Amino acid sequence: MSESKPILVTAGIIIRGQEILICQRHRSDPYGLQWEFPGGKVKDGEALETAIRRELREELGIEATIGEEVYRLRHRYPDRYVEVIFFRVDSYQGSVVNRVFESIEWVLRQDLAGYNFLEADRELVGRISEGAIV
């Protein structure tokens, strides 16, 4: 696949004290059962902050206060090319409810590296684990 323009995706790094919320992709999804940060595709003409707020509402049932952009990457999978923009989320209203994932877990940052994350997220996971980001 040789798309020149990546699919734009936003993701939220949701922080609760010393823990970060991670989500396991549903077993029937592409890359099923791998872990990721919640989020999804940006619609045409949609602002990044609007997209991540919408995705977190759809996936987790929360109204998030979107913080600063903390990381941005591009990754080419065999079947897709993505640009992912990660935002810090320190606060939200409502209770986190798993609406679309196989599983969700609150994990201590130093334990993140023990999970099988999507390939694109692995460098970021390493940097969060060592305290370099977020």
C-alpha positions as CSV (number, residue, x, y, z in Angstrom):
1,M,0.0,0.0,0.0
2,S,1.5,3.3,-0.9
3,E,-0.9,6.0,0.4
4,S,1.0,9.2,0.6
5,K,-1.3,10.8,3.1
6,P,-1.7,9.1,6.5
7,I,-5.0,8.4,8.2
8,L,-5.3,11.0,11.0
9,V,-6.0,9.5,14.4
10,T,-6.2,11.1,17.9
11,A,-5.6,9.2,21.2
12,G,-6.0,10.1,24.8
13,I,-3.5,9.4,27.6
14,I,-6.0,9.4,30.5
15,I,-4.2,9.9,33.9
16,R,-5.6,9.0,37.3
17,G,-3.1,9.6,40.0
18,Q,-0.1,7.3,39.1
19,E,-2.2,5.2,36.7
20,I,-2.9,5.5,33.0
21,L,-5.9,3.9,31.2
22,I,-5.1,1.4,28.5
23,C,-7.5,-0.4,26.2
24,Q,-7.4,-3.8,24.6
25,R,-8.6,-4.0,21.0
26,H,-11.6,-6.3,20.6
27,R,-10.6,-9.7,19.4
28,S,-12.5,-9.3,16.1
29,D,-10.8,-6.0,15.2
30,P,-7.6,-5.7,13.1
31,Y,-4.7,-6.2,15.5
32,G,-7.2,-7.7,18.0
33,L,-6.2,-8.2,21.6
34,Q,-3.3,-5.7,21.3
35,W,-3.3,-2.8,23.7
36,E,-3.7,0.9,22.8
37,F,-4.7,4.2,24.2
38,P,-8.3,5.1,23.5
39,G,-9.2,7.3,20.5
40,G,-9.9,7.0,16.8
41,K,-10.0,8.6,13.4
42,V,-10.5,12.3,12.9
43,K,-13.4,13.1,10.6
44,D,-12.9,15.4,7.6
45,G,-12.8,19.0,8.8
46,E,-12.9,18.0,12.5
47,A,-10.6,19.7,15.0
48,L,-8.2,17.4,16.7
49,E,-9.5,18.2,20.2
50,T,-13.1,17.8,19.0
51,A,-12.2,14.4,17.6
52,I,-10.5,13.0,20.7
53,R,-13.4,14.4,22.9
54,R,-15.9,12.6,20.7
55,E,-14.0,9.4,20.6
56,L,-13.6,9.3,24.4
57,R,-17.4,9.9,24.7
58,E,-18.2,7.1,22.2
59,E,-15.7,4.6,23.6
60,L,-15.7,5.3,27.3
61,G,-18.8,7.4,28.1
62,I,-16.8,10.3,29.5
63,E,-16.7,14.0,28.9
64,A,-12.9,14.7,28.8
65,T,-11.0,17.9,29.3
66,I,-8.4,17.7,26.7
67,G,-4.9,18.8,27.7
68,E,-1.8,19.4,25.7
69,E,-0.5,17.3,22.8
70,V,2.2,15.1,24.2
71,Y,3.4,13.0,21.3
72,R,2.9,12.6,17.6
73,L,4.0,9.8,15.3
74,R,3.5,8.3,11.9
75,H,3.5,4.5,11.4
76,R,3.0,2.4,8.3
77,Y,1.3,-0.9,9.0
78,P,1.0,-3.5,6.3
79,D,-2.6,-2.4,5.6
80,R,-2.7,1.2,6.6
81,Y,-0.6,4.4,7.2
82,V,-1.5,6.4,10.3
83,E,-0.5,9.6,12.0
84,V,-1.5,9.5,15.6
85,I,-1.6,12.6,17.8
86,F,-1.7,11.8,21.6
87,F,-3.2,14.2,24.1
88,R,-2.9,14.3,27.8
89,V,-6.3,13.9,29.7
90,D,-6.0,14.8,33.4
91,S,-9.7,15.2,34.1
92,Y,-13.1,14.1,32.8
93,Q,-16.7,13.9,33.9
94,G,-18.7,10.7,34.2
95,S,-17.5,7.2,35.0
96,V,-15.3,5.3,32.6
97,V,-17.4,2.5,30.9
98,N,-16.0,0.0,28.4
99,R,-18.2,0.4,25.4
100,V,-16.1,-1.1,22.6
101,F,-12.9,-2.8,23.9
102,E,-12.2,-6.4,24.8
103,S,-10.9,-5.0,28.1
104,I,-9.7,-1.8,29.8
105,E,-7.2,-1.4,32.7
106,W,-5.8,1.3,34.8
107,V,-2.0,0.5,34.9
108,L,0.9,2.1,36.7
109,R,3.2,3.8,34.2
110,Q,6.2,1.5,35.1
111,D,4.0,-1.5,34.3
112,L,3.0,-0.4,30.8
113,A,5.9,-2.1,29.0
114,G,4.5,-5.5,30.1
115,Y,1.5,-5.2,27.8
116,N,1.5,-6.1,24.1
117,F,0.8,-2.7,22.6
118,L,0.2,-1.9,19.0
119,E,3.5,-1.5,17.1
120,A,3.0,2.2,16.5
121,D,2.5,2.9,20.3
122,R,5.6,1.0,21.6
123,E,8.1,3.9,21.5
124,L,5.7,6.2,23.3
125,V,4.9,3.4,25.9
126,G,8.6,3.1,26.6
127,R,9.0,6.8,27.0
128,I,6.0,7.0,29.4
129,S,7.3,4.0,31.3
130,E,10.6,5.7,32.0
131,G,8.9,9.0,32.9
132,A,10.2,11.0,29.8
133,I,6.6,11.9,28.7
134,V,3.4,12.6,30.6
